Amino acid sequence: MESETKESRQTRMESILKNQFAPQSFSLTDVSLEHAGHPGMTKGSKETHFRLQMVSSKFIGKSTVENHRAVYAELGEEFKKGLHALEMDLSSPEHQSN
C-alpha cells in the first residue's frame, strides 16, 4: 500500500543516492528558482533543477562519465517524472576537492 504522504522529489533523490552510493560527503541543492522564466519552465514547475556534490568510495577507479551514468541510472524515474537537470560534482575520497 502506497503512503498517503507525498515525499518531495529532493527527499526521494536524497534517499536513493544515499542508499546506493553510501557517500562520505553529500549535498543536494534545489536550484529550480534560478531557472524561473527559462523556456520550458512554467509557473507550476517545482523541483526541476538540482546541484549534487557527492564523495563516494563507489567512484574509485571510475571515469567521470561512468560516475554520471551511475547517478543517472539511479534517478531515471525522477527524470521521467519531471526532473529536468542535474549538475554534478562527483568524486572518490582520494580525489575529493578541498
C-alpha positions in Angstrom: 0.0 0.0 0.0 1.4 3.4 -1.0 2.0 6.0 1.6 -0.6 8.8 1.9 2.2 11.4 2.4 3.8 12.6 -0.8 7.5 12.9 -0.4 9.3 15.8 -2.2 11.5 15.0 -5.2 14.5 16.2 -3.2 13.7 13.7 -0.3 13.3 10.8 -2.7 16.5 11.7 -4.6 18.5 12.0 -1.3 17.2 8.6 -0.2 18.0 6.9 -3.4 21.5 8.4 -3.7 22.5 7.8 -0.1 21.3 4.2 -0.2 23.0 3.4 -3.5 26.3 5.3 -3.0 26.8 5.5 0.8 28.5 8.9 0.4 31.2 10.2 2.7 30.1 13.7 1.8 26.7 14.7 0.3 24.9 17.9 -0.7 21.8 18.1 -2.9 20.5 21.6 -3.6 17.3 22.6 -5.3 18.3 25.4 -7.8 15.0 25.4 -9.7 14.3 29.1 -8.9 17.5 30.1 -10.7 15.8 28.8 -13.9 12.4 30.5 -13.5 11.4 32.1 -16.8 13.6 29.8 -18.9 11.9 28.1 -21.8 10.0 25.0 -20.7 9.6 26.3 -17.1 6.0 27.0 -16.2 4.8 28.8 -13.1 3.9 25.4 -11.5 7.3 23.9 -12.2 8.9 22.7 -8.9 12.0 20.7 -8.1 13.2 20.5 -11.7 16.9 21.6 -11.3 19.3 20.3 -8.7 23.0 20.6 -7.9 24.6 17.5 -6.5 28.0 17.3 -4.7 28.9 13.8 -3.6 32.0 11.9 -2.5 31.7 8.1 -2.5 34.0 5.1 -2.5 31.8 3.7 -5.2 33.5 6.1 -7.6 37.0 4.7 -7.0 38.6 3.7 -10.3 35.7 5.1 -12.4 35.7 7.8 -15.0 33.6 11.0 -14.7 31.3 9.6 -17.4 30.9 6.3 -15.6 30.0 8.1 -12.4 27.5 10.4 -14.1 25.9 7.4 -15.8 25.6 5.6 -12.5 23.8 8.5 -10.9 21.5 9.0 -13.9 20.6 5.3 -13.8 19.5 5.5 -10.2 17.4 8.7 -10.9 15.8 7.5 -14.1 12.3 7.5 -12.7 12.7 11.1 -11.4 13.8 12.3 -14.9 10.6 10.6 -16.3 8.5 12.4 -13.7 9.8 16.0 -14.3 13.4 16.3 -13.1 14.9 18.4 -15.9 18.6 19.0 -15.0 21.2 17.7 -12.5 24.5 19.5 -12.2 27.0 17.0 -10.7 30.3 17.3 -8.9 31.2 13.7 -8.1 34.5 12.3 -6.7 36.0 9.4 -4.8 37.6 10.1 -1.4 41.2 10.2 -2.8 40.2 12.8 -5.4 38.0 14.9 -3.2 38.1 18.7 -3.9 39.2 20.8 -1.0 
